[in-house]
Amino acid sequence: MHSEAVASRSADQKDSRESRNGGPQLDAVSLAIIEQLQEDGRRPYAAIGKAVGLSEAAVRQRVQKLLDQGVMQIVAVTDPLTVGFRRQAMVGVHVEGDVESVAEALSAMSECEYVVMTAGSFDLMVEVVCEDDDHLLEVINRRIRAVPGVRSTESFVYLKLKKQTYMWGTR
């Protein structure tokens, strides 16, 4: 994104984003920095600064603030197969009682990479990353189903990961 595009973001768009999510206020420049880092998390601050119209030091400060506020993370995303995790599944969870306490318990499990409270057929959707089928069985049968409040689960084993990106930008 070039500095002209950054400057062209409307105040209406910014205001509606802030009021919808209730999180930290993000101006057009911070959003542009996030987009730059989503394209390449190792992009130098000087290059980001050139793209968004700030100095390298100003970009460094903004990135640190975004990290401190929990707005974003900068991480290495791996292909689970290449690092020894041969089985992934999405697990739909039906809950009796407090969904948030069950979500917290599942979030504490290292194999549960993604825990979302949902509306619809399931109360929670949980992405599980395991070493193999035996590990997946142990996680679902002995750990997830043992959490108080878990009524039932349905597993959707991944056969092949076709697309996984983090490039949705900041719309």
Phi, psi and omega in degrees: 000133180267163184299330177296320180292324178298314182294336184277350178300133184278152177297326179299317180296315180298313182298319182292326179295317182294318184287333180288314189264346177067006181272195179302148179284127180244123177274177184299325181291317178298319178297320179293323177297316178300315180298320178299316181287332175291328177290321181202104182294347179256009181301132180297145179302326179297318179293320177296316179303317179298319182290328185251358176083031178232164174285163177301317180296320179295320177296315179303315179297316180295318179298315179299320179295318178297322177293314181297325180280353181077016179291325182210167173229152172244115186222162171271126178260124182254163168272113185307325181299322184283347179246021170096009178251094188271356181226123174236149177207152168259132182243119173276133185237127171266133185240141168254127179093217188284110180294321183296321180292324176292317178300319178297315180297318179290323179298333181284346180279128184298331181285341180272103186272340190210118180230121184229131172279133187231164169252139181130214185295327182242152175278327180224147168240129186231122174271128183243134178240121186229165180288322183197184182297322179297319178295318178299315179300316180298316181296313182288309188286317186261340184247304182294310182293343179275351180290128178303130181102343177284115181272315179199164178226157171223127185258139177238095184285133179284127174270321179203132177274114185268324181210132174212108179227165176231042188248030183285355178068206183237004179020000000 
